[in-house]
Amino acid sequence: MTAFTIRHRIAIVVVIVMACLGLLALDSQGLLDPIRTGLRQAMTPIDRLADDVIRSGKSDSELARENEALRQERDALAAEVARLQTLETEVEQLREQLQVQQANPDWTMVTARVSFSDPSNLNKIITIDKGSADGIRKGMAVVDPNYFVGLVTEVSEHSAQITLGIDMTAVIGGEDLYTGASGNVYGMWQMGQRMEMRHIDRNSTIKDGDPIVTATNATYSTALVPGGIIIGIVDGDPQLNNQGDAQTVSVLPAADFDNLDVVAVIVASDPNQPVPPTPVVQASPVPDATLPEDSNE
């Protein structure tokens, strides 16, 4: 047997290196493309055979069932992610409610989940999953929990309808937090706006950016609604009505009416007032929301 010397080994390495350099030079000039194409074509039957081996023993219907099972699993995971995101939002709202409750110890609040909203979007109303059995009755204020959302307008034993503050049937007494200027805040959504505060004394100083809260004075306060709940801010300069004896301002609401998942109903605002039992039928304390004849008022 002929023994390999160091010289032989060096020669073999040199030959291999030269061959590699030659192949690289040929490839850079595109001369190896036909060979590469031929090898790819030669491997195609082998790829198909491997695919057949993987699919062996499984019919198209079985593969379809597996794909459907995977699709359902994917959809279930997506639904779970959405549920956890909703839960996270609700936990944050409940945390905010606790802070509001601590800041207003004389309030008794009932937390409720929004279960329904008007699908036609013609009326700005929602339905919650708490009712008279939980002490809720007509005219009570609903918050989100930091800002005014609306008033309870219909009640059954285990659910209630809330008319949002932007609906044109909604009216709530309001006042300027800085100056005390008072008036009635009307919903204006069906008329292409959000809210409008009217009947403000012409001598009152009220200006753009002032916070508007639920009224505390007897003239404009709404029954069962505690004063001082933030409604929104003045949006623009006040306008005198046609008679010139009162001012009107546009109000930009603070609540996010498009994303209400959990709300709170203020069922009592006096520490000595117990949560009311299931009420007897009584007149609604919501003021008459019929718009005045003068549409500019």
DAPE-V305096 format. One record per backbone hydrogen bond with DSSP energy under -1.0 kcal/mol. CO is the residue of the C=O (numbers start at 1). NH is the residue of the N-H. Records with the same first field share a line. If there is no record, write none. Layout:
CO=NH / NH
//
This chain:
5=9
6=10
7=11
8=12
9=13
10=14
11=15
12=16
13=17
14=18
15=19
16=20
17=21
18=22
19=23
20=24
21=25
22=26
23=27
24=28
26=31
27=30
32=36
33=37
34=38
35=39
36=40
37=41
38=42
39=43
43=47
44=48
45=49
46=50
47=51
48=52
49=53
50=54
51=55
55=58
59=63
60=64
61=65
62=66
63=67
64=68
65=69
66=70
67=71
68=72
69=73
70=74
71=75
72=76
73=77
74=78
75=79
76=80
77=81
78=82
79=83
80=84
81=85
82=86
83=87
84=88
85=89
86=90
87=91
88=92
89=93
90=94
91=95
92=96
93=97
94=98
95=99
96=100
97=101
98=102
99=103
100=104
104=107
108=267 / 268
110=265
112=263
113=129
116=127
118=121
123=125
124=164
125=118
126=162
127=115 / 116
128=160
131=134 / 136
132=135
137=140
140=152
141=266
142=149 / 150
143=264
147=144
149=165
150=142
151=163
152=139
154=161
156=132
157=133
159=156
160=128
161=153 / 154
162=126
163=151
164=167
166=189
167=170
170=187
172=185
173=215
174=183
175=213
176=180
181=176
183=174
184=198
185=172
186=196
188=191 / 193
189=192
194=188
195=251
196=186
197=249
198=184
200=247
201=204
207=210
210=234
211=177
212=231 / 232
213=175
214=228
217=221
222=225
229=214
230=148
231=254
232=212
233=252
234=209
239=248
241=244
246=241
247=200
248=239
249=197
250=235
252=233
255=257
256=259
261=114
263=112
264=143
265=110 / 267
268=108
270=273
293=295
294=297
//
